[in-house]
């Protein structure tokens, strides 16, 4: 089977609506919702997740220390 060699279509050729260059208004341009750029966003879920993770890590350390001490006493 032979695959024909054709040119790969490129974006923005003759079929681009509006000609060669298309102007996109700033209000139409999609933006990423970064926490420091979005006034409506909240950091609370990240803060609560970090606090929960810290509690789990501290509990695991305390449990490991208590288990080690109880193993030495036997």
C-alpha positions in Angstrom: 0.0 0.0 0.0 1.4 3.4 -1.0 0.5 6.5 0.9 0.3 9.5 -1.4 2.6 12.4 -0.6 0.6 15.5 -0.2 1.3 18.7 1.6 0.2 18.9 5.2 -2.6 21.5 5.6 -1.5 24.6 7.5 -3.6 26.8 9.7 -4.6 30.2 8.2 -4.4 29.5 4.5 -6.6 31.0 1.9 -9.7 29.6 3.6 -9.3 31.7 6.7 -12.5 33.8 7.3 -11.7 37.5 7.2 -8.5 37.2 5.2 -4.9 36.7 6.3 -5.1 38.3 9.8 -8.1 38.0 12.1 -8.5 40.4 14.9 -9.7 38.9 18.2 -11.1 41.5 20.7 -9.5 41.3 24.2 -12.9 40.5 25.8 -13.3 37.5 23.5 -9.8 36.0 24.3 -10.0 33.1 26.7 -8.0 33.5 29.9 -6.7 31.0 32.4 -8.4 31.1 35.8 -5.3 31.6 37.9 -6.0 32.2 41.6 -4.1 35.5 41.7 -5.7 36.8 38.5 -9.3 35.9 39.3 -11.0 38.1 41.9 -14.0 35.7 42.1 -11.8 32.7 42.8 -11.1 31.5 46.3 -8.0 30.0 47.8 -10.1 28.4 50.6 -10.2 24.9 49.1 -6.4 24.8 48.7 -5.9 26.1 52.3 -8.3 23.5 53.7 -6.7 20.7 51.7 -3.3 21.7 53.0 -4.5 21.8 56.6 -6.1 18.4 56.2 -2.9 17.0 54.7 -0.8 18.5 57.6 -3.1 16.9 60.2 -2.8 13.5 58.5 1.0 13.7 58.4 1.2 14.7 62.0 -1.2 11.9 63.1 0.9 9.4 61.1 4.1 10.6 62.8 2.6 10.4 66.3 1.2 6.9 65.5 4.6 5.7 64.3 6.3 7.1 67.4 3.8 5.5 69.8 4.0 2.2 67.9 7.8 2.2 68.2 7.7 3.0 71.9 5.1 0.2 72.6 7.3 -2.2 70.7 10.4 -1.4 72.8 8.4 -1.9 76.1 7.5 -5.4 75.3 
